[in-house]
Amino acid sequence: MQLSVNGHAFVVGHLGPGFVILDNPTDHPPAQGEMSMSIDGHVERWQVQLPDGISAQRLRTRTQDCG
């Protein structure tokens, strides 16, 4: 799983309802991003909003579906 935000790719270690846990988070302001998940060669992509941005100091990064 991966989260792409403004040209930066973050490896997603855990995906939960309304949040992700990134393997190596770095500080990033609130933005829209794209989640991608590959299962058996089939890639699913969807847009998410990061209302709080990404913080290297927080374990969870809050997400909201974009519709």
ABEGO torsion letter per residue (X at the ends): XBBBBGGBBBBBABBBBGBBBBABBBBBBBBBBBBBBBBGGBBBBBBBBBAAEBBAABABBBBBBAX
